[in-house]
Amino acid sequence: MDSAAASQRQVVALPAGVLTGHVFPFVGVKTLKRCAAVCKEWRKAVDEDVIWKHQCALLWRNKKNVPKIVHNNGEYEPEMLYPYALYPSEVKLSLKEIKQVLTLRDVTMTSFIEKSEFQRALELSQPKRIGGWGALYPSKWKCSYVYAAVRATKDRITRHELINTTWQLEFKYNGMRAETKFLGDGSYWSTLGNIAANQDLRWTFIPNSDGTTFDYTGVRVAEYRKFPLKWWMTRY
């Protein structure tokens, strides 16, 4: 028992650099949660950005539209933070990171000069809760990981996601399919030329009711003047 207790004390006493560089990056999130409960030193080490950036890389490795930096050894790391996370003011983001997040939140930044203006826009553009979750974390990459996981099963869409994706719509009444892009000015392009040519046909978001500023429950396409055409998109 004395030998086992001594071994446990030696493990707990490992330097933070050893934990963050050689131990914690190689364990799963559930194990990280248990490690954080061991002591204050371990909790602080678990919250380091390097740990959660690695977890984000694992979580997003098969995601299509996540920018990545690929290294010569085949390993990669995320190129930017997850934009739809809650970032507390105590967590310091670089100006580049703030601009990347605000761009994907569709925030206009043309009049901003000082970093404080960008920081303020970051705070104003995020809701109090996302997917029913409102916890704040001391690491920007932990914020990214947690809220990416929270939204992994989402059934809501952001404006940026909508207008930067080519959609395939299927008409239930005849099975016909068409590629469609929803454009930022409220119009849209479609391989169905007779519909796309009609300037009266425009799309609008169906707003979310939970106070989220960049989430919407779907899209509604206005009626075509010659026949009713109402499309609702609540999942994608």
N, C-alpha and C positions, 0 to 999 in steps of 0.2 A: 504493500500500500504506500509506504514511504517513497519507494522508487517511482511508482505511478504518479503520486502527487508532485514529486520533483520534476518529472517530465512535463506535467501539465503546466507547472509554473514556468518552465523554460520556454514552452510554446507561447504562453501568454506574454512573456517578456521579450519576444522577438522584436527587433527594431521596426519602426513604421515603414522604412524603406524596403525591408525584406518582405513585409506583408503586402505592400502595394505593388512591388515589382516582381515577386516570385511566388506568391501564394494566392491572393485574392483574385487576380485576373483569370485564374484557372478553375474557379469554382462557379457554380450556378447561383442564380439570384436567391433561391430559397436558402442556400448555405450562407450567402452573404447576410441575409436577415438574421440568421442564428449567430453569426460571428459578431454582428453589431451589438448583440446583447451581452457579450462576454465582459466588456469593460469600456470605459470612456475612450481609452487609447485606440482600441479596436474599432469602435464606432466611428471615430474620427478618420481612421484609415479607410474604412469601408466607404465613407462618403467622398473620397478623393475623386476628382474628375477622371483621372486615368482609368479607374476601375469601371466607371459607368460609360465612358466613351467606348470601351471595349465591349460592354454589354449591348450598347446601341449597335455596334458593328455586327454582332451576332444576331440581334433582333431584326436588322434591316438587310441582311446579306442577300435575300432573295427578292427584295423590293425593287420594282421596276424604275421608279422615278426618284430614287434617293441618290443625290450626287455623292460619289465616292472617290477617294484617292487610292489608287492601286499601286502597291510597292513592287519592287523587282522580285521579291520572294513569293508573290501571289497574294500576300496579305493585303487587306485594305482597311481604311478607316473612314468614318463619315466625314464629309466635307463641310457640313453645316449642322447646326442645332435643329431639333424638331421645332417647327414654327408655331404649332398649336399647343404649346405647353404654358403653364403658369410659371413665370420667372419672377421671384420676389426681388425687390429693390436691393436687398443685401447681396444678391448674387451678381457679380460683376461680369457683364458681357462686353466684348470689344465693340468698337463702333462698326466694324465690318459685320460682326455677328448680329448686331441690332438691325442693321440695314437689310441683311438677308431675311431675318424674321419678319420685318415690317413689309418687305416686298411680297412675301408669300401671304401676308395678311391683307394685302391690297390697300396699304396705307400710303397716301400721297405724301412725299417727302420733299417736294421741289422747293418749298420755302424754308426748310430747316438749315441752320448754319452750325449752331453749337451742339455738342454731344448731348447736353441736357435736354434739348428739344427732341432728339431722337429717343432718349430714355423716357421722357414723358409720354411720347406717342406709344412706346412699347407698353407702358403701364395702362394707358387708356384703351388700348386695342384688345386687351384680354379681359375675359369675364371673371367673375369670382369663382366659378366652378366650371368644370368640363366633364361631361358625362357623369354628373353627380359627384365628382371628386374635386376637392378644393385644397388639398394639402400642399404645403410649400416645403421645398427641400434645399439644403445648403450647397448643393452642387448643380451647376447648369446642365451637366450631362446626365445627372440623376433625374432632374426635372424632365429632360428630353425623353429618357427611357420610360419613366413612369407614365407620362401622358401619352406617349406613343402606344404603350401597352393598353392604356385605358380606352383609347380611340380605335384600337385594332379591330373591334367588332362594330364600329359605328355604322349607323344608317343615315348619316347626314353628310352634307357635302359643302365644301368651301367654294367661293367664287373662283379662286385661282385654280383649284382642281377642275372645276367645270370647264373653264374657257381654255385650259391647256391640255385637254384630252379630246381625242377623236372618239366619238360615241357611235355605236351601231344600234339603231333603232329598228324594232320589228313591229310591224302592223299585225295585230291579232286577227283582224277580219280576213286577211288574205295571205299572211305569212311573208309579205314583201319586206325586205330589209334595205336600209339606207345608212350610209355613213353620214354623220352630222357633226359639225363644230358650232358650239355656241360662242358667239363673238362678244367682245367686251362692250360694244356699243348697243347691245340689246337685240341685234339682228343675229341671223345664223345662216350657215352654209350647209347645203345638203346635196347629195348625189341625185336627189329627186329635183331636177331642174325646175319643173313647173311650180313646185312649192317654194324653192329657194328664190325664185325670181319675184315672188310676191312681196313687196315692201311692207304690206300690212301685217305680215306674220312676224311677231316679235315674242321674245321670251322674258319672263320675270321670275325671280326667286319666290318661293313660298317661305315666308319668314319663320324663324324659330321662336318659340314662346318662352324659353328659359333664360333669356337675358344674354345669350351668347352673341358676340358681335361678328364673328366670322363663320358661324355655322348656319346652315339652312337645311330644311327638311326635304327640299326637292325643287323641281323646276316646273313651271307651267307655261305652256306655249299658247299664245292667244288664238282665238278662232280665225280660221281662214274664211274669207267672206262668202265663198261658194259652198262650203260644207263645214260642219263643226269639227274642230280638231283640237282636243284638249289632251295634252300628255302630261302625266305626273311621273316624276322620277324620284323615288324615295330610296332606292338602293342601287348600288353600282359595283 
